[in-house]
Amino acid sequence: MDFESLDAYLLDGMPPKGEVVRRLLQNRPHEQAAAAFYEGLERLGARTPDLALIALRLVLAGVKADDATVTRARDFIARVHAGDPAARDEYRGLVRSPE
């Protein structure tokens, strides 16, 4: 799955969340662990919380989306927004799909 628009939204704020949700729903994977997230996306659309998008991103990468990991990803994203160049690489390392 192509995560480019989701990562771009989380890290850079573009494209708009509504567009990201539309793309996610249009290209829905058959990943059972993501089913509840997609139900939420359908119901909430652009009102989907960013934490839910972060957790979905982790699940789709095969990473356990427990509280600690979601918080870690959120912290990397906040550091990217604050201008920390190393945080982008740390985020990418966390969400890298297992080979």
Summary of the structure (lengths in Angstrom):
residues: 99
radius of gyration: 12.6
end to end distance: 13.6
largest distance: 35.4
contacts: 263
relative contact order: 0.15
helix: 73%
strand: 0%
